[in-house]
Amino acid sequence: MKGDTIKAYFNQDAVVEDYVSATNRVGLWQSEKIVFRQIFSPEQRILELGCGTGRIAQGLWKLGFRDITAIDFAPRMVEEAQRINGVLNAGVNFQVADACALPFEDQSFDGAIFGFNGLMQIPKRENRRIAMRGIFQVLKPGATFCFTTHDRGPFLNNDFWDKEQSAWDEGVQHPDIDEFGDLYYESPHGRLFIHTPTFDEISEDLNQSGFKVYATFFRWDICQEPEIVREFSDECRFWIVHRPQEA
Ligand SMILES: C[S@@+](CC[C@H](N)C(=O)[O-])C[C@H]1O[C@@H](n2cnc3c(N)ncnc32)[C@H](O)[C@@H]1O
């Protein structure tokens, strides 16, 4: 499943409806609230990438953030995000844009978020690195970037990856799979792609993008999420990284 197919997946009415429901019913995870309150402050200019219908952006708005730009490459998601924005009388600036080609000036944001593993839904490592470098560029020196990943290992048992490795070694993996760690799962709305990286892989990608890791931890390390959040989303790792101050 390549980039345009992933966009088509997220543009489906049924998928958009699920995210509308999450925006209205789930809101910010408990862990997201804790993390965002700690690393950002409401007067800052925040960029949210892969915003869907605005679950995170509207959560930030409720926390008092007033300068939020939120982008998604799926037009239907953005359409619904804008509709909800109107219903809530909120002022989030939602735009259609691709995280791999950001239409913003350099050094224009104080913080960025690519939540709910959205960064890992960009196929191919080189494209994820392009996204990371682009995010680095639009952040001011000293600014913070927060994203989440599913580590390869704690979430899927080793047998799964052993089998995947054997298939890979024999060249019989699915023709869509470009890189080890790519994972497709059957969702109610079709096959969905996510890359499950190793800790070292993300550390290397961040390093080549210029980011410095400030903190990284699992969601379960900071709180027990309520059932509604656990039903909506699996466990994940948070990465809190920053663009260093210039020398
Ligand atoms: C897992 S959903 C998360 C949506 C929302 N952030 C939430 O937590 O409810 C990932 C979102 O990222 C978007 N996305 C994936 N790749 C993208 C890209 N290259 N540029 C912009 N958005 C992208 C998808 O359209 C989808 O809405």
The ligand as an SDF file (V2000), in Angstrom:
LIG
                    3D

 27 29  0  0  0  0  0  0  0  0999 V2000
   -3.8720    7.4000   12.8160 C   0  0  0  0  0  0  0  0  0  0  0  0
   -4.6180    8.7800   12.0410 S   0  0  0  0  0  0  0  0  0  0  0  0
   -4.5910    9.9600   13.3750 C   0  0  0  0  0  0  0  0  0  0  0  0
   -5.5890   11.0790   13.2480 C   0  0  0  0  0  0  0  0  0  0  0  0
   -5.6020   12.0430   14.4410 C   0  0  0  0  0  0  0  0  0  0  0  0
   -4.3040   12.6360   14.6660 N   0  0  0  0  0  0  0  0  0  0  0  0
   -6.0750   11.3280   15.6900 C   0  0  0  0  0  0  0  0  0  0  0  0
   -5.2460   11.0260   16.5360 O   0  0  0  0  0  0  0  0  0  0  0  0
   -7.2870   11.0960   15.8170 O   0  0  0  0  0  0  0  0  0  0  0  0
   -3.2820    9.3300   10.9840 C   0  0  0  0  0  0  0  0  0  0  0  0
   -3.6410   10.5210   10.1410 C   0  0  0  0  0  0  0  0  0  0  0  0
   -2.4580   10.9300    9.4480 O   0  0  0  0  0  0  0  0  0  0  0  0
   -2.8020   11.3140    8.1440 C   0  0  0  0  0  0  0  0  0  0  0  0
   -1.5870   11.2040    7.3150 N   0  0  0  0  0  0  0  0  0  0  0  0
   -0.9030   10.0820    6.9820 C   0  0  0  0  0  0  0  0  0  0  0  0
    0.1430   10.3910    6.1990 N   0  0  0  0  0  0  0  0  0  0  0  0
    0.1230   11.7440    6.0480 C   0  0  0  0  0  0  0  0  0  0  0  0
    0.9620   12.6500    5.3490 C   0  0  0  0  0  0  0  0  0  0  0  0
    2.0010   12.2390    4.6300 N   0  0  0  0  0  0  0  0  0  0  0  0
    0.6710   13.9640    5.4160 N   0  0  0  0  0  0  0  0  0  0  0  0
   -0.4040   14.4060    6.1320 C   0  0  0  0  0  0  0  0  0  0  0  0
   -1.2480   13.5820    6.7990 N   0  0  0  0  0  0  0  0  0  0  0  0
   -0.9780   12.2610    6.7610 C   0  0  0  0  0  0  0  0  0  0  0  0
   -3.9380   10.3910    7.7410 C   0  0  0  0  0  0  0  0  0  0  0  0
   -4.7360   10.9270    6.7010 O   0  0  0  0  0  0  0  0  0  0  0  0
   -4.6900   10.2550    9.0710 C   0  0  0  0  0  0  0  0  0  0  0  0
   -5.7220   11.2020    9.1690 O   0  0  0  0  0  0  0  0  0  0  0  0
  1  2  1  0
  2  3  1  0
  2 10  1  0
  3  4  1  0
  4  5  1  0
  5  6  1  0
  5  7  1  0
  7  8  2  0
  7  9  1  0
 10 11  1  0
 11 12  1  0
 11 26  1  0
 12 13  1  0
 13 14  1  0
 13 24  1  0
 14 15  1  0
 14 23  1  0
 15 16  2  0
 16 17  1  0
 17 18  1  0
 17 23  2  0
 18 19  1  0
 18 20  2  0
 20 21  1  0
 21 22  2  0
 22 23  1  0
 24 25  1  0
 24 26  1  0
 26 27  1  0
M  CHG  2   2   1   9  -1
M  END
$$$$
